[in-house]
Amino acid sequence: MVGSKDLPPSIAPFFPNIFLRNQFRTNGLGLEAASRLLSHRLSHLNLAVRSLAKGHEVAHKLQTHHPHALIEVWQLDMASYPSIQAFARRVETDLPRLDLVLLNAGLRSTEFRNVSDTGHEEVIQFNYLPYLSIALLALPSLKAKSPLGTPRRLTTLNAALALTAKLATHGQRPLLPSFDSSDLLDMSEEYCTSKLFGHMFLWKLADCATELARGLGWGVWIGYILSSAVAARSLEFGVSTLVDAVFVLSYEIHPFNSIHYTAEGRDAIDALWEETLDEFAFANVQGILESTK
């Protein structure tokens, strides 16, 4: 199958071409993802939530319609690296089996704020940094906790607005700290940039995933779902991209933002990759990547 990296940059303008098709002609994202998975007789579902009270409320509603499943609620604060590490350790120690990790979290803001625990700008912090660290920390459990020969899937949800990001600070080095000062930021672009970062990181992570599948030899593969966060859709139809799509936008394999295909963009991707691994060096993410090869 041809992947997004293998396609030429899209020349279709995002507005109105891609936007109209993605928003109004394609079924999209919804909170019904957990229910749809459970409807396929999923035996065990863990909900990672910031608010345990709200999580238990959702779990109770799901349990009513799917009494056959074990539904657990685990706490995960995306603004706290200790919380992320604790969550990953719990996955490692408490789950006897792991087949699918579905990552879907996001924040949009027009006001500049730094997260006190990390010093990073809030939108980048919530939409990019912990999101991808969880993906990395989940790799060993995905490798070890599924029966031999069964596919495991690490699924990340992104947004079509990543295609519109300009990355005006791509020449800044280091790159990530350039987003931690309000003097350099256009907050109207910050959400799009945070989603672009997710694509840029997956551009590199896909190479590691290819090596993982080749090295295992018995066909284990990890799929990455790159989809859009869209509005005004029914929940039942909205979940379909989460459950069914692999590397797609509007049900089709789609190229990344054209920035990825330029020399400057490739340099920014490399810088972002290294800086992100350095950001989570305390969690030994580099060692995790090496161990999965």
C-alpha positions in Angstrom: 0.0 0.0 0.0 1.3 3.5 -0.9 1.7 5.6 2.2 1.3 9.3 2.6 5.1 9.9 2.5 5.2 8.3 -1.0 2.6 10.7 -2.5 3.5 14.1 -4.1 2.4 17.2 -2.2 -1.2 18.1 -2.7 -1.8 21.1 -4.9 -5.5 21.3 -4.1 -6.3 24.4 -2.0 -7.4 23.6 1.5 -10.2 26.2 1.4 -12.6 25.4 -0.1 -11.7 22.1 -1.8 -10.4 19.9 1.0 -12.4 21.7 3.7 -15.8 21.3 2.1 -15.2 17.7 1.2 -13.9 16.8 4.6 -16.5 18.7 6.6 -19.6 18.0 4.7 -19.1 15.0 2.3 -17.3 12.6 4.5 -18.2 10.9 7.8 -15.9 12.1 10.5 -14.9 12.0 14.2 -17.2 11.6 17.2 -17.2 10.6 20.8 -18.9 7.4 19.8 -15.5 5.7 19.2 -15.6 3.7 22.4 -19.2 2.6 21.8 -18.3 1.5 18.2 -15.4 -0.5 19.4 -17.5 -2.1 22.1 -20.2 -2.9 19.5 -17.5 -5.1 17.8 -17.5 -7.3 21.0 -14.4 -5.7 22.5 -13.9 -7.5 25.8 -11.9 -4.9 27.6 -11.8 -1.1 27.2 -9.7 1.4 29.2 -10.6 5.0 29.2 -7.8 7.5 29.9 -9.2 10.6 31.3 -8.2 13.8 33.1 -11.3 13.9 35.3 -12.1 10.5 36.9 -15.6 11.7 37.8 -16.5 12.5 34.2 -14.7 9.3 33.0 -16.8 7.1 35.3 -19.9 8.8 34.1 -19.1 8.0 30.5 -18.1 4.4 31.5 -21.4 3.9 33.2 -23.3 4.9 30.1 -21.2 2.6 28.0 -21.6 -0.3 30.4 -25.3 0.0 30.2 -25.3 -0.7 26.5 -22.4 -3.1 26.5 -22.6 -5.2 29.7 -20.4 -7.9 28.3 -17.3 -5.7 28.4 -14.9 -4.8 31.2 -14.7 -1.0 31.1 -12.0 0.7 33.3 -11.3 4.4 33.9 -7.6 5.4 34.4 -6.4 8.9 35.1 -4.1 10.6 32.6 -3.1 14.3 32.8 -1.6 15.4 29.6 0.0 18.4 31.3 1.9 16.3 33.7 4.9 14.1 32.7 4.8 12.1 35.9 1.1 11.3 35.2 2.1 10.1 31.7 4.8 7.9 33.1 2.5 6.5 35.7 -0.1 5.7 33.1 2.5 3.9 30.9 3.7 1.9 33.9 0.2 0.9 34.7 -0.3 -0.3 31.1 2.8 -2.3 31.5 2.0 -3.9 34.8 -1.8 -4.1 34.9 -2.9 -5.1 31.4 -2.5 -8.7 30.5 -3.2 -7.9 26.8 -3.0 -4.8 24.6 -4.1 -4.8 20.9 -5.1 -1.2 20.2 -4.0 2.2 21.5 -6.3 5.0 20.3 -4.9 8.5 21.1 -7.4 11.4 20.8 -6.9 14.6 22.7 -6.8 18.2 21.8 -7.0 21.8 22.9 -7.6 25.1 21.0 -7.0 28.5 22.5 -6.6 32.1 21.3 -4.8 33.2 24.4 -1.1 32.6 25.1 -0.4 30.5 28.2 2.5 28.5 29.4 2.0 25.2 31.3 3.6 25.7 34.7 5.0 22.1 35.0 6.8 22.1 31.7 7.2 25.7 30.6 5.8 25.0 27.1 3.0 26.9 25.4 -0.4 25.3 26.3 -1.6 24.2 22.8 1.7 22.6 21.9 1.8 21.0 25.3 -1.6 19.4 25.0 -1.8 18.6 21.3 1.7 17.4 20.6 4.2 16.7 23.3 2.4 14.2 25.7 0.4 12.9 22.8 3.4 11.5 21.1 5.2 10.5 24.3 2.3 8.2 25.1 2.6 6.7 21.6 6.3 5.9 22.2 5.8 4.6 25.8 3.1 2.3 24.5 5.3 0.6 21.9 6.8 -2.0 24.3 3.5 -3.1 25.7 2.0 -3.3 22.2 4.9 -5.5 21.2 4.7 -7.8 24.3 1.0 -8.0 25.1 -0.7 -9.4 22.1 -0.8 -13.0 20.9 1.7 -14.1 18.3 0.6 -13.2 14.8 -2.2 -10.8 15.7 -1.9 -7.2 14.5 -1.4 -4.4 17.0 -2.4 -0.8 16.2 -1.1 2.4 17.5 -3.7 4.9 16.3 -3.3 8.7 16.5 -5.9 11.2 15.6 -4.9 14.5 14.1 -6.6 17.4 12.2 -6.9 18.3 8.6 -5.9 21.9 9.6 -2.4 20.6 9.8 -2.4 21.0 6.1 -2.8 24.8 6.5 0.1 25.4 9.0 2.8 27.8 7.8 5.4 27.0 10.5 6.9 30.5 10.3 9.5 29.7 12.9 10.8 26.6 11.1 14.3 28.2 10.9 14.6 28.7 14.7 16.9 26.3 16.6 16.0 24.9 18.9 12.6 24.7 17.4 10.3 23.8 20.3 11.4 26.7 22.6 10.5 29.1 19.9 6.9 28.4 20.6 7.2 29.2 24.3 7.4 32.9 24.0 4.4 35.1 23.0 6.7 37.4 21.1 7.2 34.9 18.3 3.7 33.4 18.1 0.5 34.0 16.1 -2.0 32.2 18.3 -4.4 31.9 15.3 -1.8 29.5 13.8 -0.9 27.6 17.0 -3.6 24.9 16.8 -2.7 24.2 13.2 1.0 24.1 14.0 0.5 21.7 16.9 -1.3 19.3 14.6 1.5 19.8 11.9 4.0 18.7 14.6 2.0 15.5 15.1 2.4 14.8 11.3 6.1 15.7 11.3 6.8 13.4 14.2 4.9 10.5 12.6 6.8 11.1 9.4 9.9 9.9 11.4 8.1 7.4 13.6 6.8 5.6 10.5 10.3 4.6 9.6 10.8 3.1 13.0 7.5 1.2 12.6 8.6 -0.2 9.3 11.8 -1.5 10.9 9.7 -3.0 13.7 7.5 -4.9 11.4 10.4 -6.1 9.3 12.4 -7.2 12.3 9.7 -9.2 13.9 9.3 -11.2 10.8 5.8 -12.7 11.7 3.8 -9.9 10.3 3.1 -7.6 13.3 2.3 -4.1 12.0 1.3 -0.8 13.5 -1.1 1.4 11.6 -1.3 5.2 12.1 -4.6 6.8 11.6 -4.2 10.4 10.5 -7.6 11.9 10.3 -9.3 15.2 10.9 -11.1 16.6 13.9 -14.4 17.8 12.3 -17.6 19.4 13.5 -21.3 19.1 13.0 -21.4 15.4 12.4 -23.6 12.7 14.0 -21.7 10.7 16.6 -22.5 7.4 15.0 -21.1 8.4 11.6 -18.3 10.4 13.1 -16.5 7.5 14.7 -16.0 5.7 11.5 -12.7 7.3 10.7 -11.3 6.3 14.0 -12.3 2.7 13.6 -11.8 2.0 9.9 -9.3 4.5 8.4 -5.6 4.0 8.1 -3.4 6.9 7.1 -6.3 8.7 5.5 -8.0 12.0 5.1 -11.7 11.7 4.1 -11.2 8.0 3.5 -8.3 8.4 1.1 -4.6 8.2 1.6 -3.5 11.8 1.5 -0.1 13.6 1.4 1.1 15.6 4.3 1.5 19.4 4.4 3.7 20.5 1.5 6.3 21.7 4.1 7.3 18.0 4.6 8.5 17.8 1.0 10.9 20.7 1.1 14.5 20.8 2.3 13.7 23.3 5.0 10.8 21.2 6.1 12.9 18.0 6.3 15.4 19.9 8.4 12.6 21.1 10.7 11.3 17.5 10.9 14.7 16.2 12.0 15.1 19.0 14.5 11.6 18.4 16.0 12.2 14.6 16.2 15.5 15.0 18.1 14.1 17.7 20.4 11.1 15.6 21.2 13.2 12.6 22.1 15.4 14.9 24.2 12.3 16.3 25.9 11.4 12.8 27.1 14.9 11.5 27.7 13.9 11.0 31.3 11.5 8.3 30.2 14.2 6.6 28.0 12.1 6.9 24.8 15.3 6.6 22.7 15.9 3.2 24.4 12.3 2.2 23.7 12.7 2.9 20.0 15.9 0.9 19.9 14.4 -2.0 21.7 11.5 -2.3 19.2 13.8 -2.8 16.2 
